[in-house]
Amino acid sequence: ETGVTQSPTHLIKTRGQQVTLRCSSQSGHNTVSWYQQALGQGPQFIFQYYREEENGRGNFPPRFSGLQFPNYSSELNVNALELDDSALYLCASSPGSPSMNTEAFFGQGTRLTVV
Amino acid sequence: QKEVEQDPGPLSVPEGAIVSLNCTYSNSAFQYFMWYRQYSRKGPELLMYTYSSGNKEDGRFTAQVDKSSKYISLFIRDSQPSDSATYLCATYSGTYKYIFGTGTRLKVLA
């Protein structure tokens, strides 16, 4: 059983640019969530996807958007990058529907640096 | 008030000590509680997943939930240098959102 994989592992972008981060969920997991973790902080929920639709969203502006594909993989897109977007971006997958309250398993993250 | 509060540490203990890590939460409706371990520059790894009150044990780890005081704990017995990491507590809000504490940095000294 493969775990959650994210790409790329590191990324440096310039303020104002756009970035796409990718996530392959664990085998059999159809719910994917994205989190932002700033240095020294706990992960903050960005949004969740289930069956290719956004199922919930945290307190992040619309320039943070996402997609989920039929194979349950997912993308996080961030437009108009700001310096404060520098963080570790984590993808988590869960088996079953969100209402099943199951565990979330995280990938290794993508470390984004905005300069 | 944050929904989940956790002392950031760092907490330093000698090898072999019993470690106690704690969090408090504000919403009595929370029922699911998790502990994750995160090594430097890595993703969080799920250690324990508990529902409602009580204890759950897995090897050297014991998770404890006291809903009456909104207090969750993780105990590590016979701590090892390899346990040195940041420990994150989390709870489950509604149907989609995990809420994390800030994490406690633990150092186990050989």
Chai-1 contact restraints between the chains, C-beta under 6 A:
chainA,res_idxA,chainB,res_idxB,connection_type,confidence,min_distance_angstrom,max_distance_angstrom,comment,restraint_id
A,Q41,B,T102,contact,1.0,0.0,6.0,A-B,restraint_1
A,G42,B,L88,contact,1.0,0.0,6.0,A-B,restraint_2
A,G42,B,F100,contact,1.0,0.0,6.0,A-B,restraint_3
A,G42,B,G101,contact,1.0,0.0,6.0,A-B,restraint_4
A,G42,B,T102,contact,1.0,0.0,6.0,A-B,restraint_5
A,G42,B,G103,contact,1.0,0.0,6.0,A-B,restraint_6
A,P43,B,F100,contact,1.0,0.0,6.0,A-B,restraint_7
A,F45,B,K97,contact,1.0,0.0,6.0,A-B,restraint_8
A,Q48,B,Y96,contact,1.0,0.0,6.0,A-B,restraint_9
A,N55,B,Y96,contact,1.0,0.0,6.0,A-B,restraint_10
A,G56,B,Y96,contact,1.0,0.0,6.0,A-B,restraint_11
A,G56,B,K97,contact,1.0,0.0,6.0,A-B,restraint_12
A,L90,B,G43,contact,1.0,0.0,6.0,A-B,restraint_13
A,P98,B,T95,contact,1.0,0.0,6.0,A-B,restraint_14
A,P98,B,Y96,contact,1.0,0.0,6.0,A-B,restraint_15
A,S99,B,T95,contact,1.0,0.0,6.0,A-B,restraint_16
A,N101,B,Y32,contact,1.0,0.0,6.0,A-B,restraint_17
A,E103,B,L46,contact,1.0,0.0,6.0,A-B,restraint_18
A,E103,B,Y49,contact,1.0,0.0,6.0,A-B,restraint_19
A,F106,B,G43,contact,1.0,0.0,6.0,A-B,restraint_20
A,F106,B,P44,contact,1.0,0.0,6.0,A-B,restraint_21
A,G107,B,G43,contact,1.0,0.0,6.0,A-B,restraint_22
A,Q108,B,K42,contact,1.0,0.0,6.0,A-B,restraint_23
A,Q108,B,G43,contact,1.0,0.0,6.0,A-B,restraint_24
A,G109,B,G43,contact,1.0,0.0,6.0,A-B,restraint_25
